[in-house]
Amino acid sequence: MPGENERKSSAPAEKMIDMDMPTDRPDDALSEHPLRERVQKGVMGCIDAPFQRGVESMLATLRDLNPNAQEATILESSTRRKWVPALRNSALQAALASPGILLSDPEKVQFFLLVISSITGFAWFSVSLKEVKKKFTEYGIELTEDLLEACLTAILIFAVISGYGIGSEVLDHVQNLIESAGFNIHAFIESPVFRTSAICASLAVGVRMIGNLIKATIKFDANDALLTGTSDIARRFFETSLSSLRSTAQTLSSQHDLQAANYQIILAIQSFNDYLQKIGYPSKNLLKDESLKQLVSMPQADFDQKMIPVTRANLDLFREYVDISGDPELQGRMRRSFESLDTLSESYREGEIHVSQDFSDQVYAESFKIIADFLEMYQDLLEQKR
């Protein structure tokens, strides 16, 4: 559109480089401080390395079970964006907070740590990302990362306090060895600068833990509000459509006359189309010009030749998502369903007027089972595309 071209041409030059014009230059060439960014990336890579190895070892059994491409992407994203940062941050915070806590009175802090670890631990284990819409997956990772970091920080500080109490004799012996080497570590620890810095660091970590808990609470409540507002009506249509598809598939697998079969097929397709219209999905209702009476009373050959393209179109809505998933089982089910519909369609094109009703019904039954399964799996993506 002309208006869009004019808007693009008036954009600042640097934005046009980023958004509109391909470039062969490396990312560092576009950065104002490439050296500093490379150094920061290298330092963070060294710090994260042991935590990365730890997470990978924890996930080794899960990876051996051969997750599909979509599941592997989720694991990679969670490792990079949640588990490694949470482990790294909690370990560093525990190291910063522990000296100040041990210099004061650990018993006074333990109650606070117990509250934080209990709240975040119970919340983290009870929060399920299946209650987060798929298009908000990254947001769900942030939410659980805040809880995980606060919980792990409290647990690690607890571990340090417990370890100090159990190993105090060994630590005293180490302190004596250091002082015998000429370094007065006791005077250093008791110096006002160290004590003040250690206590301030402990307070900062405590504030961050409370902040993580507050952030997670707000984020979870925001997600809950989005789930509430989305859709009592849309969910009702979704459940009706899903139920209709499954019940029709079950009905078509049993004995019934032609009109009953036609009626069930129409109800299932219309129910699915009603759901798509309710969520505003950009699809065409291919049955809107036909009355229910006309469709139900059609001969089998005419009915099938009208319904096969409609069923194919509804199944085709999920092709993109199935291809992205990389799951060979799902791809195989979709391919076989298309092949069955093609076989049925070719039977009529070849002049076979008396195609078995049982065969025709089984083709629709299998197609509706698959559409129902895909609808349940990819509901969020369909609603996201509206």
Helices and strands as residue ranges (DSSP letters): H 2-9, H 13-19, H 27-30, H 34-58, H 60-64, H 69-78, I 79-83, H 84-103, H 106-126, G 129-131, G 134-136, H 137-166, H 168-180, H 185-190, H 192-229, H 232-252, H 258-278, H 292-296, H 300-316, H 319-325, H 328-349, H 357-377, H 379-384
